């Protein structure tokens, strides 16, 4: 039996395909239990802390609801409510929090930060997002794909847009680990790190998967089971960064033409939030400055029957629950 008790969940590279499948099976159990009203308070008296140096809707809600369902108490820390990084180093913080809590979630900046937490805390640490990796999102994506297609092995996933950061990095790792075929479609200046690409290709040789980088929009869509994209930039970055990315990445916007090339069986995925209309402050800001009503995906695709973005969002809760339960010591 697979035993993940005491392990930290920092990146999918740390886990075998069998361990990832075990987490997904456990998430499917928790989802069924939730739908059926089954109580899963396996950890009464245990407590976790959620460190959010970057704010989030889905990640915070998923961790808090999942923790509540497991019987865990939660403490939420944001930059305004703690001394992390200001008066106390991450090493010292890890040692303090590890004495008080049974598990630690971190969402923020460099991967080195969450790795430091895990090194010194003495309790499981879970990566809610770093600049380099987004492993909890990948489990939610994997569960969603498995629900739609019945398997992960052999699935073709095409990612469009800026592929230099956590989502595309993690999708490559997921595909390599689970025998999937990943196509990264973007301007060459926005391709992922070559070293990580090579690492993923080496893993894929063992699992039957593959990693391909390309710039031909139609070629990337042809035969794809999954069309995936993410936001191109974030508020707080200089306006010239927005201008460059909009200019270079606009050809890689997910449109209905791309979905049609993939075919009716394909699904559209996005880790959210998405800039697909003018109903957000950022959407209106982009429209006022650059004249765009949609950015990385058209509203038509986002709202289409082939879109499974809200299935993904819900599955964050079930997969996060599985990760916490297994690393805290739930017996499968």
HELIX and SHEET records of a PDB file:
HELIX    1   1 UNK A   12  UNK A   14  5                                   3    
HELIX    2   2 UNK A   17  UNK A   35  1                                  19    
HELIX    3   3 UNK A   58  UNK A   69  1                                  12    
HELIX    4   4 UNK A   79  UNK A   81  5                                   3    
HELIX    5   5 UNK A   90  UNK A  100  1                                  11    
HELIX    6   6 UNK A  111  UNK A  121  1                                  11    
HELIX    7   7 UNK A  135  UNK A  149  1                                  15    
HELIX    8   8 UNK A  166  UNK A  177  1                                  12    
HELIX    9   9 UNK A  188  UNK A  190  5                                   3    
HELIX   10  10 UNK A  194  UNK A  207  1                                  14    
HELIX   11  11 UNK A  217  UNK A  221  1                                   5    
HELIX   12  12 UNK A  239  UNK A  249  1                                  11    
HELIX   13  13 UNK A  250  UNK A  252  5                                   3    
HELIX   14  14 UNK A  256  UNK A  262  1                                   7    
HELIX   15  15 UNK A  281  UNK A  290  1                                  10    
HELIX   16  16 UNK A  299  UNK A  302  1                                   4    
HELIX   17  17 UNK A  309  UNK A  328  1                                  20    
SHEET    1   A 4 UNK A  73  UNK A  78  0                                        
SHEET    2   A 4 UNK A  47  UNK A  52  1                                        
SHEET    3   A 4 UNK A 103  UNK A 107  1                                        
SHEET    4   A 4 UNK A 124  UNK A 129  1                                        
SHEET    1   B 5 UNK A 210  UNK A 214  0                                        
SHEET    2   B 5 UNK A 181  UNK A 185  1                                        
SHEET    3   B 5 UNK A 156  UNK A 160  1                                        
SHEET    4   B 5 UNK A 226  UNK A 229  1                                        
SHEET    5   B 5 UNK A 267  UNK A 270  1                                        
END                                                                             
